Amino acid sequence: MPTSIITDSEGLLVERARAGERSAQKALYKLHIRYLTAVCSRYVVNQEDVKDVLQESFMRVFSSLGDFEYRGPGSLKGWMSRIVVNQSMKFLERNVRMVFTELPPDTDGTAVHEEPDLDEVPAQVIHGLIRELPDGYRTIFNLYVIEGKSHREIASMLNIRESTSASQLHRAKSMLAAKIKYYQTTNDRVTI
């Protein structure tokens, strides 16, 4: 813990939870469960599995709270998010067989595909379309686009080659663009 005095309410809540105060742990849970459910749902599709991963994640959060260094508002949320992502990756490794295939050597995975116009597509629809991607595509897409991981980091996490990560991201983006265009086409027909 830093030597500075914590004065904001989240920091004080962390300190109380760290001391084992159940009401503070419950308050932290209530404060962050919706956001962390969304984080977990980016990787794990089945809602029962999401609940299991979140339970494991919160057990990890509360057992590791002594090692957490509070650095101001947002630091707890970021730390908890990393735990949820890591627990989601462990779940996928144990329970989901992700198949990764590389693009042929003459394709470098950087081909430009037409980006769909996202202005008229609600964020919830985009989230749902991402969840429809195959497990490997969805996982790499989220790690790269949302979590900001490099292909090197993803390759290390998933025990694959960097080129495999890059090709899966390319395919995920292409598939997602096609899904968005299809949504826009069918949505335009419905509204006309």
TORPA-4810 file (N, C-alpha, C, O; in nm, 3 decimals):
<nodes>
NODE_1_0.085_-0.119_0.000_0.000_0.000_0.000_0.088_0.124_0.000_0.188_0.128_0.071_M
NODE_2_0.052_0.226_-0.080_0.134_0.347_-0.082_0.130_0.416_0.054_0.039_0.396_0.135_P
NODE_3_0.231_0.498_0.076_0.241_0.567_0.205_0.146_0.685_0.216_0.124_0.736_0.325_T
NODE_4_0.087_0.729_0.104_-0.006_0.843_0.109_-0.136_0.799_0.177_-0.170_0.681_0.181_S
NODE_5_-0.206_0.895_0.229_-0.331_0.869_0.298_-0.444_0.864_0.194_-0.456_0.954_0.111_I
NODE_6_-0.524_0.761_0.200_-0.635_0.745_0.107_-0.755_0.820_0.162_-0.796_0.800_0.276_I
NODE_7_-0.811_0.908_0.077_-0.924_0.988_0.123_-1.050_0.967_0.042_-1.158_1.006_0.087_T
NODE_8_-1.042_0.905_-0.078_-1.164_0.888_-0.156_-1.240_0.764_-0.108_-1.181_0.674_-0.049_D
NODE_9_-1.368_0.761_-0.136_-1.455_0.656_-0.082_-1.418_0.517_-0.134_-1.424_0.420_-0.059_S
NODE_10_-1.379_0.506_-0.263_-1.340_0.376_-0.316_-1.215_0.325_-0.245_-1.206_0.208_-0.209_E
NODE_11_-1.119_0.413_-0.225_-0.997_0.374_-0.154_-1.025_0.326_-0.012_-0.966_0.229_0.035_G
NODE_12_-1.114_0.397_0.055_-1.151_0.356_0.190_-1.225_0.224_0.189_-1.207_0.141_0.279_L
NODE_13_-1.309_0.203_0.089_-1.381_0.077_0.074_-1.283_-0.039_0.051_-1.300_-0.148_0.106_L
NODE_14_-1.181_-0.014_-0.030_-1.077_-0.115_-0.053_-1.008_-0.150_0.078_-0.987_-0.267_0.108_V
NODE_15_-0.974_-0.050_0.156_-0.907_-0.074_0.284_-0.994_-0.157_0.378_-0.945_-0.248_0.445_E
NODE_16_-1.121_-0.126_0.383_-1.213_-0.202_0.469_-1.227_-0.346_0.419_-1.229_-0.440_0.500_R
NODE_17_-1.235_-0.364_0.287_-1.246_-0.499_0.230_-1.117_-0.577_0.254_-1.120_-0.696_0.283_A
NODE_18_-1.004_-0.509_0.242_-0.874_-0.572_0.266_-0.865_-0.622_0.410_-0.801_-0.724_0.437_R
NODE_19_-0.929_-0.550_0.502_-0.928_-0.589_0.643_-1.027_-0.703_0.670_-1.040_-0.749_0.784_A
NODE_20_-1.098_-0.747_0.565_-1.188_-0.860_0.580_-1.331_-0.822_0.615_-1.411_-0.909_0.651_G
NODE_21_-1.364_-0.695_0.607_-1.499_-0.651_0.640_-1.595_-0.696_0.529_-1.586_-0.649_0.416_E
NODE_22_-1.686_-0.786_0.562_-1.777_-0.846_0.465_-1.867_-0.742_0.397_-1.893_-0.753_0.277_R
NODE_23_-1.914_-0.643_0.471_-2.001_-0.542_0.410_-1.925_-0.462_0.303_-1.984_-0.422_0.203_S
NODE_24_-1.797_-0.438_0.324_-1.716_-0.367_0.225_-1.692_-0.455_0.103_-1.696_-0.406_-0.010_A
NODE_25_-1.669_-0.584_0.124_-1.652_-0.676_0.011_-1.780_-0.683_-0.071_-1.776_-0.683_-0.194_Q
NODE_26_-1.892_-0.689_-0.002_-2.022_-0.693_-0.070_-2.043_-0.563_-0.149_-2.094_-0.566_-0.261_K
NODE_27_-2.006_-0.451_-0.091_-2.020_-0.322_-0.159_-1.932_-0.316_-0.284_-1.976_-0.266_-0.388_A
NODE_28_-1.808_-0.366_-0.275_-1.721_-0.370_-0.393_-1.780_-0.459_-0.501_-1.776_-0.426_-0.620_L
NODE_29_-1.835_-0.571_-0.459_-1.899_-0.662_-0.553_-2.013_-0.590_-0.626_-2.018_-0.590_-0.749_Y
NODE_30_-2.103_-0.528_-0.550_-2.218_-0.459_-0.610_-2.174_-0.343_-0.699_-2.237_-0.315_-0.802_K
NODE_31_-2.069_-0.277_-0.661_-2.018_-0.162_-0.736_-1.963_-0.203_-0.874_-1.974_-0.127_-0.970_L
NODE_32_-1.905_-0.322_-0.882_-1.833_-0.361_-1.005_-1.890_-0.479_-1.080_-1.841_-0.511_-1.189_H
NODE_33_-1.992_-0.547_-1.028_-2.039_-0.670_-1.092_-2.092_-0.649_-1.233_-2.066_-0.733_-1.320_I
NODE_34_-2.164_-0.543_-1.259_-2.219_-0.522_-1.394_-2.107_-0.505_-1.497_-2.109_-0.567_-1.603_R
NODE_35_-2.012_-0.421_-1.463_-1.902_-0.397_-1.556_-1.820_-0.525_-1.578_-1.786_-0.559_-1.691_Y
NODE_36_-1.790_-0.596_-1.469_-1.709_-0.717_-1.482_-1.784_-0.829_-1.552_-1.723_-0.914_-1.617_L
NODE_37_-1.916_-0.830_-1.541_-1.996_-0.926_-1.617_-1.982_-0.897_-1.766_-1.969_-0.990_-1.847_T
NODE_38_-1.984_-0.771_-1.802_-1.966_-0.733_-1.943_-1.827_-0.773_-1.992_-1.812_-0.821_-2.104_A
NODE_39_-1.725_-0.753_-1.909_-1.588_-0.791_-1.946_-1.582_-0.941_-1.970_-1.532_-0.986_-2.073_V
NODE_40_-1.633_-1.018_-1.877_-1.630_-1.164_-1.888_-1.710_-1.211_-2.009_-1.669_-1.304_-2.078_C
NODE_41_-1.823_-1.148_-2.034_-1.910_-1.187_-2.146_-1.847_-1.163_-2.282_-1.892_-1.219_-2.382_S
NODE_42_-1.744_-1.082_-2.287_-1.672_-1.064_-2.414_-1.599_-1.193_-2.453_-1.575_-1.216_-2.571_R
NODE_43_-1.565_-1.274_-2.356_-1.488_-1.396_-2.381_-1.569_-1.523_-2.365_-1.553_-1.618_-2.442_Y
NODE_44_-1.656_-1.527_-2.267_-1.733_-1.646_-2.233_-1.879_-1.622_-2.273_-1.939_-1.523_-2.230_V
NODE_45_-1.935_-1.710_-2.354_-2.067_-1.686_-2.410_-2.179_-1.737_-2.319_-2.277_-1.666_-2.297_V
NODE_46_-2.167_-1.857_-2.267_-2.272_-1.916_-2.187_-2.285_-1.844_-2.052_-2.186_-1.827_-1.981_N
NODE_47_-2.407_-1.801_-2.019_-2.428_-1.720_-1.898_-2.396_-1.796_-1.769_-2.348_-1.736_-1.673_Q
NODE_48_-2.422_-1.926_-1.765_-2.386_-2.004_-1.647_-2.234_-2.008_-1.630_-2.183_-2.001_-1.518_E
NODE_49_-2.163_-2.020_-1.741_-2.016_-2.019_-1.736_-1.965_-1.882_-1.693_-1.867_-1.872_-1.619_D
NODE_50_-2.032_-1.776_-1.739_-1.995_-1.639_-1.698_-2.005_-1.628_-1.546_-1.915_-1.574_-1.481_V
NODE_51_-2.115_-1.678_-1.489_-2.133_-1.674_-1.344_-2.020_-1.749_-1.272_-1.968_-1.702_-1.171_K
NODE_52_-1.983_-1.866_-1.326_-1.875_-1.944_-1.264_-1.742_-1.869_-1.270_-1.668_-1.864_-1.172_D
NODE_53_-1.712_-1.811_-1.386_-1.586_-1.736_-1.401_-1.585_-1.615_-1.308_-1.482_-1.585_-1.247_V
NODE_54_-1.697_-1.547_-1.297_-1.703_-1.431_-1.207_-1.688_-1.473_-1.061_-1.624_-1.402_-0.983_L
NODE_55_-1.745_-1.586_-1.025_-1.727_-1.634_-0.887_-1.580_-1.661_-0.859_-1.528_-1.622_-0.754_Q
NODE_56_-1.513_-1.729_-0.952_-1.369_-1.754_-0.936_-1.292_-1.622_-0.933_-1.197_-1.607_-0.856_E
NODE_57_-1.333_-1.529_-1.016_-1.265_-1.400_-1.022_-1.277_-1.324_-0.890_-1.178_-1.271_-0.840_S
NODE_58_-1.396_-1.320_-0.835_-1.413_-1.248_-0.708_-1.341_-1.319_-0.593_-1.290_-1.253_-0.502_F
NODE_59_-1.336_-1.451_-0.597_-1.257_-1.521_-0.496_-1.111_-1.479_-0.507_-1.043_-1.458_-0.407_M
NODE_60_-1.064_-1.468_-0.630_-0.926_-1.426_-0.654_-0.905_-1.280_-0.610_-0.803_-1.246_-0.549_R
NODE_61_-1.001_-1.195_-0.642_-0.993_-1.054_-0.604_-0.978_-1.042_-0.452_-0.887_-0.977_-0.403_V
NODE_62_-1.069_-1.106_-0.380_-1.068_-1.090_-0.234_-0.949_-1.159_-0.169_-0.901_-1.113_-0.065_F
NODE_63_-0.901_-1.268_-0.228_-0.783_-1.333_-0.169_-0.654_-1.259_-0.203_-0.553_-1.276_-0.134_S
NODE_64_-0.655_-1.178_-0.309_-0.535_-1.105_-0.351_-0.539_-0.957_-0.314_-0.446_-0.883_-0.345_S
NODE_65_-0.644_-0.915_-0.249_-0.660_-0.773_-0.217_-0.543_-0.718_-0.135_-0.512_-0.600_-0.144_L
NODE_66_-0.480_-0.804_-0.057_-0.364_-0.761_0.022_-0.246_-0.720_-0.066_-0.162_-0.640_-0.024_G
NODE_67_-0.239_-0.774_-0.187_-0.130_-0.741_-0.280_-0.163_-0.623_-0.370_-0.074_-0.569_-0.436_D
NODE_68_-0.289_-0.582_-0.371_-0.332_-0.472_-0.458_-0.285_-0.338_-0.402_-0.297_-0.311_-0.283_F
NODE_69_-0.231_-0.256_-0.491_-0.187_-0.123_-0.452_-0.284_-0.020_-0.510_-0.287_0.003_-0.631_E
NODE_70_-0.363_0.040_-0.424_-0.460_0.139_-0.468_-0.388_0.265_-0.514_-0.307_0.322_-0.441_Y
NODE_71_-0.418_0.308_-0.637_-0.352_0.427_-0.694_-0.451_0.535_-0.735_-0.420_0.620_-0.818_R
NODE_72_-0.567_0.529_-0.677_-0.667_0.630_-0.708_-0.786_0.572_-0.782_-0.785_0.454_-0.819_G
NODE_73_-0.887_0.655_-0.804_-1.008_0.608_-0.872_-0.974_0.542_-1.006_-0.894_0.594_-1.084_P
NODE_74_-1.037_0.428_-1.030_-1.014_0.355_-1.155_-0.910_0.245_-1.143_-0.913_0.150_-1.221_G
NODE_75_-0.819_0.256_-1.048_-0.714_0.154_-1.038_-0.772_0.019_-0.996_-0.726_-0.085_-1.043_S
NODE_76_-0.871_0.020_-0.909_-0.933_-0.105_-0.867_-1.007_-0.169_-0.983_-0.997_-0.290_-1.005_L
NODE_77_-1.082_-0.090_-1.056_-1.158_-0.141_-1.170_-1.065_-0.205_-1.273_-1.094_-0.313_-1.325_K
NODE_78_-0.955_-0.140_-1.302_-0.858_-0.194_-1.397_-0.797_-0.324_-1.348_-0.782_-0.419_-1.425_G
NODE_79_-0.761_-0.328_-1.220_-0.702_-0.447_-1.160_-0.802_-0.563_-1.161_-0.767_-0.676_-1.196_W
NODE_80_-0.925_-0.535_-1.123_-1.029_-0.638_-1.123_-1.056_-0.687_-1.266_-1.079_-0.806_-1.287_M
NODE_81_-1.054_-0.597_-1.363_-1.076_-0.635_-1.503_-0.969_-0.731_-1.551_-0.999_-0.829_-1.619_S
NODE_82_-0.844_-0.704_-1.514_-0.735_-0.794_-1.553_-0.755_-0.933_-1.493_-0.729_-1.034_-1.558_R
NODE_83_-0.800_-0.938_-1.369_-0.828_-1.068_-1.306_-0.938_-1.141_-1.382_-0.926_-1.260_-1.408_I
NODE_84_-1.045_-1.070_-1.417_-1.156_-1.133_-1.490_-1.109_-1.183_-1.626_-1.144_-1.294_-1.666_V
NODE_85_-1.031_-1.103_-1.698_-0.979_-1.147_-1.828_-0.892_-1.271_-1.809_-0.906_-1.368_-1.884_V
NODE_86_-0.804_-1.270_-1.711_-0.717_-1.386_-1.687_-0.799_-1.510_-1.650_-0.770_-1.619_-1.699_N
NODE_87_-0.898_-1.494_-1.565_-0.983_-1.608_-1.527_-1.063_-1.656_-1.649_-1.086_-1.776_-1.664_Q
NODE_88_-1.105_-1.565_-1.734_-1.176_-1.603_-1.857_-1.084_-1.684_-1.948_-1.126_-1.784_-2.006_S
NODE_89_-0.959_-1.641_-1.960_-0.862_-1.715_-2.043_-0.840_-1.855_-1.986_-0.831_-1.952_-2.061_M
NODE_90_-0.830_-1.865_-1.854_-0.812_-1.997_-1.791_-0.933_-2.086_-1.818_-0.919_-2.204_-1.847_K
NODE_91_-1.051_-2.028_-1.809_-1.173_-2.104_-1.837_-1.171_-2.155_-1.981_-1.197_-2.272_-2.006_F
NODE_92_-1.141_-2.066_-2.075_-1.139_-2.106_-2.216_-1.035_-2.215_-2.240_-1.059_-2.309_-2.315_L
NODE_93_-0.919_-2.201_-2.177_-0.814_-2.302_-2.194_-0.860_-2.438_-2.144_-0.831_-2.541_-2.206_E
NODE_94_-0.933_-2.440_-2.032_-0.980_-2.566_-1.973_-1.100_-2.625_-2.047_-1.113_-2.747_-2.056_R
NODE_95_-1.186_-2.541_-2.101_-1.317_-2.588_-2.146_-1.350_-2.570_-2.293_-1.447_-2.629_-2.341_N
NODE_96_-1.274_-2.492_-2.365_-1.308_-2.464_-2.504_-1.191_-2.502_-2.592_-1.077_-2.463_-2.567_V
NODE_97_-1.221_-2.578_-2.694_-1.117_-2.614_-2.790_-1.118_-2.509_-2.900_-1.203_-2.511_-2.989_R
NODE_98_-1.022_-2.417_-2.892_-1.012_-2.314_-2.994_-0.920_-2.364_-3.104_-0.809_-2.411_-3.078_M
NODE_99_-0.967_-2.354_-3.226_-0.888_-2.396_-3.340_-0.836_-2.272_-3.410_-0.912_-2.184_-3.449_V
NODE_100_-0.704_-2.266_-3.424_-0.641_-2.152_-3.490_-0.575_-2.200_-3.618_-0.498_-2.296_-3.616_F
NODE_101_-0.605_-2.133_-3.728_-0.540_-2.165_-3.854_-0.481_-2.036_-3.909_-0.540_-1.929_-3.898_T
NODE_102_-0.365_-2.050_-3.967_-0.300_-1.933_-4.025_-0.346_-1.913_-4.167_-0.387_-2.007_-4.235_E
NODE_103_-0.340_-1.789_-4.213_-0.367_-1.758_-4.352_-0.254_-1.815_-4.436_-0.143_-1.829_-4.387_L
NODE_104_-0.280_-1.846_-4.563_-0.172_-1.894_-4.650_-0.059_-1.793_-4.657_-0.081_-1.673_-4.637_P
NODE_105_0.064_-1.839_-4.685_0.181_-1.750_-4.686_0.168_-1.628_-4.777_0.229_-1.525_-4.749_P
NODE_106_0.089_-1.637_-4.886_0.076_-1.523_-4.976_-0.019_-1.417_-4.922_-0.034_-1.311_-4.982_D
NODE_107_-0.083_-1.445_-4.811_-0.172_-1.349_-4.747_-0.110_-1.310_-4.615_-0.085_-1.397_-4.530_T
NODE_108_-0.084_-1.182_-4.595_-0.015_-1.141_-4.472_-0.109_-1.102_-4.359_-0.064_-1.063_-4.252_D
NODE_109_-0.238_-1.110_-4.382_-0.333_-1.077_-4.275_-0.357_-0.928_-4.257_-0.427_-0.887_-4.165_G
NODE_110_-0.298_-0.848_-4.346_-0.316_-0.703_-4.332_-0.400_-0.645_-4.445_-0.406_-0.523_-4.461_T
NODE_111_-0.464_-0.730_-4.524_-0.545_-0.682_-4.635_-0.649_-0.584_-4.583_-0.707_-0.602_-4.475_A
NODE_112_-0.671_-0.482_-4.660_-0.767_-0.380_-4.619_-0.907_-0.428_-4.658_-0.932_-0.463_-4.773_V
NODE_113_-0.996_-0.430_-4.561_-1.135_-0.462_-4.591_-1.216_-0.338_-4.558_-1.182_-0.259_-4.470_H
NODE_114_-1.324_-0.323_-4.632_-1.406_-0.204_-4.615_-1.467_-0.201_-4.476_-1.536_-0.294_-4.434_E
NODE_115_-1.440_-0.093_-4.406_-1.494_-0.077_-4.270_-1.641_-0.037_-4.279_-1.674_0.056_-4.352_E
NODE_116_-1.727_-0.106_-4.207_-1.868_-0.067_-4.209_-1.890_0.063_-4.132_-1.814_0.098_-4.042_P
NODE_117_-1.995_0.134_-4.168_-2.031_0.257_-4.098_-2.104_0.217_-3.970_-2.211_0.155_-3.975_D
NODE_118_-2.048_0.253_-3.857_-2.102_0.210_-3.729_-2.194_0.313_-3.664_-2.248_0.288_-3.556_L
NODE_119_-2.213_0.427_-3.728_-2.292_0.535_-3.668_-2.435_0.494_-3.636_-2.491_0.539_-3.536_D
NODE_120_-2.494_0.410_-3.717_-2.634_0.373_-3.700_-2.652_0.238_-3.630_-2.764_0.189_-3.619_E
NODE_121_-2.542_0.177_-3.583_-2.551_0.045_-3.520_-2.534_0.062_-3.369_-2.431_0.110_-3.323_V
NODE_122_-2.637_0.024_-3.293_-2.627_0.038_-3.146_-2.512_-0.046_-3.089_-2.481_-0.154_-3.139_P
NODE_123_-2.450_0.006_-2.984_-2.337_-0.063_-2.921_-2.375_-0.203_-2.877_-2.294_-0.295_-2.887_A
NODE_124_-2.497_-0.222_-2.828_-2.540_-0.355_-2.784_-2.544_-0.453_-2.900_-2.515_-0.571_-2.882_Q
NODE_125_-2.579_-0.406_-3.017_-2.582_-0.493_-3.135_-2.439_-0.534_-3.171_-2.412_-0.651_-3.199_V
NODE_126_-2.349_-0.437_-3.170_-2.209_-0.468_-3.201_-2.154_-0.569_-3.099_-2.087_-0.665_-3.137_I
NODE_127_-2.182_-0.548_-2.972_-2.139_-0.642_-2.868_-2.194_-0.782_-2.896_-2.123_-0.881_-2.885_H
NODE_128_-2.321_-0.788_-2.933_-2.383_-0.918_-2.963_-2.319_-0.985_-3.084_-2.299_-1.106_-3.084_G
NODE_129_-2.286_-0.906_-3.185_-2.222_-0.961_-3.304_-2.081_-1.012_-3.273_-2.037_-1.113_-3.328_L
NODE_130_-2.011_-0.941_-3.186_-1.878_-0.987_-3.145_-1.891_-1.121_-3.071_-1.810_-1.211_-3.091_I
NODE_131_-1.993_-1.133_-2.986_-2.015_-1.258_-2.912_-2.048_-1.375_-3.003_-2.029_-1.490_-2.965_R
NODE_132_-2.098_-1.347_-3.125_-2.129_-1.452_-3.221_-2.006_-1.504_-3.295_-2.013_-1.608_-3.360_E
NODE_133_-1.895_-1.434_-3.285_-1.773_-1.480_-3.353_-1.729_-1.614_-3.295_-1.755_-1.642_-3.178_L
NODE_134_-1.664_-1.699_-3.375_-1.610_-1.823_-3.320_-1.514_-1.793_-3.203_-1.454_-1.686_-3.199_P
NODE_135_-1.501_-1.885_-3.112_-1.425_-1.864_-2.988_-1.287_-1.804_-3.010_-1.251_-1.706_-2.945_D
NODE_136_-1.209_-1.861_-3.100_-1.073_-1.812_-3.124_-1.072_-1.671_-3.179_-0.995_-1.586_-3.133_G
NODE_137_-1.157_-1.645_-3.277_-1.166_-1.511_-3.335_-1.205_-1.410_-3.228_-1.142_-1.305_-3.213_Y
NODE_138_-1.311_-1.444_-3.154_-1.363_-1.353_-3.051_-1.257_-1.324_-2.944_-1.240_-1.210_-2.902_R
NODE_139_-1.187_-1.428_-2.903_-1.086_-1.411_-2.798_-0.974_-1.319_-2.844_-0.937_-1.226_-2.773_T
NODE_140_-0.921_-1.345_-2.962_-0.810_-1.263_-3.012_-0.859_-1.121_-3.043_-0.789_-1.024_-3.013_I
NODE_141_-0.977_-1.108_-3.101_-1.032_-0.975_-3.128_-1.040_-0.894_-2.999_-0.994_-0.780_-2.995_F
NODE_142_-1.098_-0.952_-2.895_-1.113_-0.881_-2.768_-0.979_-0.849_-2.703_-0.959_-0.739_-2.652_N
NODE_143_-0.887_-0.944_-2.705_-0.756_-0.919_-2.645_-0.682_-0.806_-2.717_-0.618_-0.723_-2.654_L
NODE_144_-0.693_-0.804_-2.849_-0.620_-0.704_-2.927_-0.692_-0.569_-2.926_-0.632_-0.466_-2.895_Y
NODE_145_-0.820_-0.570_-2.960_-0.895_-0.445_-2.979_-0.937_-0.383_-2.845_-0.921_-0.262_-2.825_V
NODE_146_-0.989_-0.463_-2.755_-1.043_-0.410_-2.630_-0.936_-0.398_-2.522_-0.923_-0.295_-2.457_I
NODE_147_-0.859_-0.505_-2.504_-0.758_-0.506_-2.396_-0.627_-0.439_-2.437_-0.545_-0.407_-2.352_E
NODE_148_-0.608_-0.418_-2.568_-0.487_-0.350_-2.614_-0.361_-0.436_-2.610_-0.250_-0.384_-2.603_G
NODE_149_-0.378_-0.568_-2.613_-0.263_-0.658_-2.611_-0.198_-0.662_-2.749_-0.266_-0.646_-2.851_K
NODE_150_-0.068_-0.683_-2.752_0.003_-0.698_-2.878_-0.011_-0.843_-2.926_-0.049_-0.931_-2.849_S
NODE_151_0.022_-0.865_-3.052_0.017_-1.003_-3.102_0.118_-1.090_-3.027_0.094_-1.209_-3.005_H
NODE_152_0.229_-1.033_-2.987_0.327_-1.108_-2.909_0.267_-1.152_-2.775_0.283_-1.267_-2.734_R
NODE_153_0.199_-1.059_-2.706_0.137_-1.092_-2.578_0.026_-1.197_-2.595_0.015_-1.290_-2.515_E
NODE_154_-0.054_-1.180_-2.699_-0.163_-1.276_-2.724_-0.105_-1.413_-2.754_-0.153_-1.514_-2.703_I
NODE_155_-0.001_-1.416_-2.837_0.062_-1.543_-2.871_0.113_-1.614_-2.746_0.100_-1.736_-2.733_A
NODE_156_0.171_-1.539_-2.657_0.221_-1.596_-2.532_0.107_-1.647_-2.445_0.116_-1.756_-2.388_S
NODE_157_0.000_-1.570_-2.435_-0.116_-1.609_-2.353_-0.184_-1.735_-2.405_-0.225_-1.820_-2.326_M
NODE_158_-0.194_-1.747_-2.538_-0.270_-1.857_-2.598_-0.182_-1.969_-2.652_-0.231_-2.066_-2.708_L
NODE_159_-0.052_-1.954_-2.634_0.044_-2.055_-2.680_0.031_-2.079_-2.831_0.021_-2.193_-2.877_N
NODE_160_0.031_-1.968_-2.906_0.025_-1.973_-3.052_0.134_-1.882_-3.106_0.200_-1.811_-3.030_I
NODE_161_0.153_-1.882_-3.237_0.250_-1.792_-3.298_0.189_-1.654_-3.319_0.068_-1.640_-3.332_R
NODE_162_0.275_-1.553_-3.324_0.227_-1.416_-3.348_0.153_-1.406_-3.481_0.051_-1.337_-3.490_E
NODE_163_0.202_-1.475_-3.583_0.137_-1.470_-3.714_-0.002_-1.532_-3.707_-0.092_-1.491_-3.780_S
NODE_164_-0.020_-1.631_-3.621_-0.151_-1.691_-3.604_-0.246_-1.591_-3.539_-0.361_-1.578_-3.580_T
NODE_165_-0.198_-1.519_-3.439_-0.279_-1.415_-3.375_-0.320_-1.310_-3.478_-0.436_-1.270_-3.482_S
NODE_166_-0.226_-1.267_-3.559_-0.254_-1.164_-3.660_-0.356_-1.214_-3.762_-0.447_-1.140_-3.799_A
NODE_167_-0.341_-1.338_-3.807_-0.434_-1.388_-3.908_-0.574_-1.407_-3.849_-0.674_-1.382_-3.916_S
NODE_168_-0.582_-1.452_-3.724_-0.712_-1.469_-3.660_-0.781_-1.334_-3.639_-0.902_-1.323_-3.655_Q
NODE_169_-0.703_-1.231_-3.605_-0.759_-1.097_-3.591_-0.814_-1.049_-3.724_-0.923_-0.993_-3.731_L
NODE_170_-0.737_-1.071_-3.831_-0.782_-1.031_-3.965_-0.914_-1.099_-3.999_-1.007_-1.034_-4.048_H
NODE_171_-0.922_-1.228_-3.974_-1.044_-1.302_-4.005_-1.160_-1.256_-3.916_-1.274_-1.244_-3.962_R
NODE_172_-1.131_-1.229_-3.790_-1.235_-1.182_-3.699_-1.291_-1.048_-3.746_-1.412_-1.028_-3.747_A
NODE_173_-1.203_-0.957_-3.786_-1.248_-0.825_-3.834_-1.330_-0.839_-3.961_-1.432_-0.772_-3.977_K
NODE_174_-1.287_-0.927_-4.051_-1.362_-0.948_-4.176_-1.499_-1.006_-4.147_-1.599_-0.961_-4.203_S
NODE_175_-1.504_-1.106_-4.060_-1.632_-1.168_-4.026_-1.724_-1.069_-3.956_-1.844_-1.065_-3.984_M
NODE_176_-1.668_-0.990_-3.864_-1.748_-0.891_-3.792_-1.801_-0.785_-3.888_-1.916_-0.744_-3.878_L
NODE_177_-1.717_-0.740_-3.981_-1.761_-0.641_-4.080_-1.876_-0.696_-4.163_-1.972_-0.625_-4.191_A
NODE_178_-1.867_-0.823_-4.202_-1.975_-0.885_-4.280_-2.102_-0.894_-4.197_-2.211_-0.870_-4.249_A
NODE_179_-2.091_-0.928_-4.069_-2.207_-0.937_-3.981_-2.273_-0.799_-3.964_-2.396_-0.787_-3.964_K
NODE_180_-2.190_-0.697_-3.950_-2.244_-0.561_-3.934_-2.314_-0.516_-4.062_-2.422_-0.458_-4.056_I
NODE_181_-2.253_-0.543_-4.176_-2.316_-0.506_-4.303_-2.448_-0.580_-4.321_-2.546_-0.522_-4.368_K
NODE_182_-2.451_-0.707_-4.284_-2.575_-0.783_-4.294_-2.681_-0.723_-4.201_-2.796_-0.706_-4.240_Y
NODE_183_-2.642_-0.690_-4.079_-2.734_-0.628_-3.985_-2.789_-0.498_-4.045_-2.910_-0.473_-4.041_Y
NODE_184_-2.699_-0.416_-4.101_-2.743_-0.288_-4.158_-2.838_-0.309_-4.275_-2.936_-0.235_-4.290_Q
NODE_185_-2.811_-0.408_-4.359_-2.895_-0.437_-4.474_-3.033_-0.483_-4.429_-3.134_-0.434_-4.480_T
NODE_186_-3.038_-0.575_-4.336_-3.167_-0.626_-4.289_-3.240_-0.521_-4.207_-3.363_-0.514_-4.210_T
NODE_187_-3.167_-0.439_-4.133_-3.228_-0.333_-4.053_-3.286_-0.225_-4.144_-3.393_-0.171_-4.116_N
NODE_188_-3.215_-0.192_-4.254_-3.265_-0.093_-4.349_-3.396_-0.140_-4.414_-3.487_-0.060_-4.435_D
NODE_189_-3.404_-0.270_-4.445_-3.525_-0.324_-4.507_-3.643_-0.316_-4.412_-3.756_-0.289_-4.452_R
NODE_190_-3.614_-0.341_-4.284_-3.722_-0.339_-4.186_-3.775_-0.198_-4.165_-3.895_-0.180_-4.147_V
NODE_191_-3.686_-0.098_-4.167_-3.727_0.039_-4.137_-3.788_0.111_-4.258_-3.847_0.218_-4.242_T
NODE_192_-3.774_0.056_-4.377_-3.825_0.124_-4.499_-3.974_0.101_-4.510_-4.037_0.150_-4.605_I
</nodes>
